[in-house]
Amino acid sequence: SMRCPIPGGWHSKMMSSGDFEQHDIQWVSEPSGNGTAVSIRVKVSLKAPIPDFLIRNTVTKGLSQTLTRLNTVLDGDGLAPQTD
């Protein structure tokens, strides 16, 4: 995989995999009012014939958990992010 900074965030891309045709993630943050807006763009394509709705549900759940953890850390409760 490749991970590199982009303006306002990070880009992570899987270069080769036995499981994925494509796995590409971009995180970008920017000031928003008194806080920060974070956007995440995910492109995932599996080599196995798995229905799109299952892939979407799994990616959505993972992103939701990640953003909840990030928000908890940024709100200052002192918890470190988990690495599941």
N, C-alpha and C positions, 0 to 999 in steps of 0.2 A: 504494500500500500504506500501511498504518498500523502504526506500532510504538509501543507505550507500556508503561510499567512497570505491573506488577501486584504484589500482595503476594508477595515472595520471588522475583520473576523478571520476565519480559517476555512480552508478547503481540504477535505479528505477524500481520496479516491483510491479504490482498490484497483491495482494494476493487473492482477491475475488471480484467479480463484477457481477451484474445482466446483464451487457451488453457485457462484454469481456470474451472470453475464455482465452486470453493471452494479456498482455500489458506490455512490457519489453523494457526499454530504457537504453542504456549505452553511456555516454559521456566520451571521453578520449582526453586529449590535450598533446602535446609534442612540444618542441622547433623545429623550422623549419627556418633556415636562420636567418633573422633579426626579425622574427615573431613567431607565434605559429600556429601549425596545429591542428585543432579540428575535430575529427571524431565522428559521432553519429550513433549508430546502433539501429534501432527500429524494434521490432517484435510486430505486432498487429493482433489479430484474434477476430472477433466479433461473438457473439452467433446468431445474426440475419443473414439471408441469403442475404448479400449485396455483389455485385460483387467486386472482388479484385481490379479492376482498379479504382473504386470509393474510396476505402480505400486508395490505393496508392496515388491518386491525393490529397486527403485531408491531409494525413500525410506529403507529399512532400511540400504542400503549407504552412502548419504550421511550418515545419522545416526551410523552406526558410525564412519566416518572423522572426523566432527566431534568426537565424544566422545573418540576416541583422541588427536586433536590437543590437545583441551582438557586431557585427563589428562596428556599430555606436558608442556604448559606449566605446569600446576599442580604437577607433581612437581619443577619447578625446574631443568630442564636448559637453560633459557635460550632455547629455541626460540620464536619468535613464531608465532602461528597462521597457516596458509596461507589464501589467499583464492582458491580455485579457482572 
